[in-house]
Amino acid sequence: MSVRATGRGAERAAQPVALAALGVAVALPAALASAAWIVGQLVVDRWAWAQWLFWTPPWAMAVGALAGALAARAWLPRGAFARIAFWSCAMAFAWSSGRFALTDVGWAGQAKPGPGDITVTHWNPQWPGEDALGCGRALASVLGDVAVVSGPGSMLRFDARSAWLPPGYVAHDHGMFGVISRLPVVDHRILASVSMPDVGTIWLAWVVVRTEGGEDLHVLAVDLPSSPRRARGTIADGLRSVLAQVRLPAAPDLVLGDLNCTPGSVILPVAARFMSPAPPWRSSGWLCTYRRPWPVLRIDHMLAGSRVQWVGYRTADLGYSDHRAQVGTIRMAPHNP
């Protein structure tokens, strides 16, 4: 046997070993991450340790899990480890892809409001530090029929708003919340500002506008603590306690605001029981709201009750703040009092 032939044989033998090592290097961390992510989805964000897993963007998990599944199938020697790695990654890929399709993107084109439809906007411009006039002019482009602003800062003070507020709109400034509307505003007030040692400050505001059809649209605005070190389960318990103490004037038709939680959170059933976000077939474009200009988390929400129907929903980059604005179009459901 020649030396050359022996060298080729050794080279061929080394190739599977190198590929197996590469497969382990890719598939092992991907499989561990996939298993951890699945646990996070099952536990959701009730506890602080789980919410970091729950917050992992679905698209990021899908990419990593797909790479791990392909590596396990192509490069790992057949056996128990390869099967476990492949199926862990495959399950995480399927789950995260479905979650991404249902919560992070809209499937429809941008909806055009029809007669009687109501466009509601919410935005958190993240004061202090933003430019009042610039923020106002940016918000004016998506005002719709009524807008709720979390932390408007100087935007709604008379000198600033007179420079950007479109004709026919009125504005009310409540400090933590602002209301801008072209529809008659029947009621607008702060319902609660409660600080709790282990939770933070929970804000609730109430807005009622009269639609062109003569019905009242009830809006509950919510702003929740943002610290990622606080478990969302603890915040949900705090919100439940506040809502038990505050008598809402009526059942809300919309709950909106910077809730600082992602879809599926334990907070959402507390804040908006039996209410739902716009489905992806009524939504358009990229729906994550934080952190602009490249948002990967959907932490601002708009949820509707049974008295209204979704027509469309989207988010908009207004060029200010770390948050994108939410723009929802609804109509009052027929045959409801």
Summary of the structure (lengths in Angstrom):
residues: 337
radius of gyration: 24.8
end to end distance: 93.4
largest distance: 96.0
contacts: 1157
relative contact order: 0.13
helix: 38%
strand: 27%
